[in-house]
């Protein structure tokens, strides 16, 4: 679902053709996006009325498909950004895709997303501590301890994110 969030967010900024859309998602997320993920998602969005596709002529080349978000797509983007289901809250890609879109959310919506991530991290830390305590292999204990340390470090970082998330974004202040 993080792919859907990032694709719609990029299209909310401007219409793009598939190659440029993939490039922008990769550059903003640091993650690779295959055509096998990109084009089926765009097809789903088009079928749902979330995006439109227009063929743009190119001299000496096949036409290029340019995708534009619709009002339905903007609403879908908002709904995806404002909701971080418990089953996805433990996935960093899901959380960071939403965090990148916090400028489109009201402070209360941001805080709900942060709450979901914090609950997932707390559960992860608890689970990792139990696993590490029961682990006989010292290398496995080392790995589990490091993963737990990183989750605890993210919990600390989220406190600073929370303080910022409480404030209206510049876009909200100008409304």
Secondary structure, 3 states (H helix, E strand, C coil): CHHHHHHHHHHHHCCEEHHHHHHHHHHHHCCCCCHHHHHHHHHHHHHHCCEEEEEEEECCEEEEEEEEECHHHHHHHHHHHHCCCHHHHCCHHHHHHHHCCHHHCCHHHHHHHHHHHHHHHHHHHHHHHHHHHHCCCHHHHHHHHHHHHHHHHHHHHHHHHHHHHCCCCHHHHCC
